[in-house]
Amino acid sequence: MRCERLQDISDEDCLQEGIAKRKWDVWGLNIGGEHVTNIGKTPQLAFEYLIDKINGKGTWESNPYVWVYDYKLIEK
């Protein structure tokens, strides 16, 4: 667990949050395996749209501190 600013999210972390690449280098949301919409030219632009949609317009711009939880799959 670590603390970072919202806008410091990496492209890899955006993918783990549900952002997916679509044809023609356009990014969007992938919910339940279904691509919902084309919303950005980079993973971060698509994630910015998602954050503002969920938490209200201006959330991305305010760049709040967030807690980041990393998980690791352990096989038995």
C-alpha positions in Angstrom: 0.0 0.0 0.0 1.3 3.5 -0.9 0.0 7.0 -1.2 0.3 9.0 -4.5 -1.4 11.8 -6.4 -4.2 10.7 -8.7 -2.5 12.0 -11.8 0.6 9.9 -11.1 -1.2 6.7 -12.2 0.8 4.7 -14.7 -0.6 3.4 -18.0 -0.2 -0.1 -16.6 -2.3 0.8 -13.5 -5.0 2.3 -15.8 -5.3 -1.0 -17.6 -5.7 -2.8 -14.2 -8.5 -0.3 -13.5 -10.5 -1.4 -16.6 -9.2 0.8 -19.4 -8.6 -1.2 -22.6 -7.2 -0.6 -26.0 -9.6 -0.4 -28.9 -8.9 -0.4 -32.7 -7.2 2.6 -34.2 -5.2 3.5 -31.0 -8.3 4.7 -29.1 -8.7 3.8 -25.4 -11.9 3.2 -23.5 -13.6 1.2 -20.7 -13.7 -2.5 -20.6 -16.5 -3.7 -18.3 -17.2 -7.4 -18.0 -15.3 -8.0 -21.2 -17.5 -5.6 -23.2 -15.9 -2.4 -24.6 -18.2 0.4 -23.5 -16.9 3.6 -25.3 -14.0 5.3 -27.0 -12.9 8.0 -24.7 -9.2 8.9 -25.1 -6.0 8.6 -27.1 -4.1 7.4 -24.1 -4.9 5.2 -21.1 -4.6 8.2 -18.8 -7.1 10.3 -20.8 -9.6 7.4 -20.6 -9.0 7.0 -16.9 -9.4 10.8 -16.4 -12.9 10.5 -18.0 -13.7 7.5 -15.8 -12.7 9.2 -12.6 -14.7 12.3 -13.3 -17.7 10.2 -14.3 -17.6 8.2 -11.0 -16.5 10.9 -8.6 -17.7 14.1 -10.2 -16.4 16.6 -12.7 -13.1 18.2 -11.5 -11.8 15.2 -9.5 -9.0 14.5 -11.9 -8.1 18.2 -12.1 -7.9 18.6 -8.3 -5.4 15.7 -8.3 -6.1 14.4 -4.8 -3.9 12.0 -2.9 -5.1 8.4 -3.2 -4.2 5.1 -1.6 -2.8 2.5 -4.0 -3.2 -1.2 -3.1 -1.1 -3.7 -4.9 -2.1 -7.4 -5.0 -0.1 -10.4 -5.9 -1.6 -13.7 -6.9 -0.2 -16.5 -4.8 -0.7 -20.0 -6.1 -0.8 -23.0 -3.7 
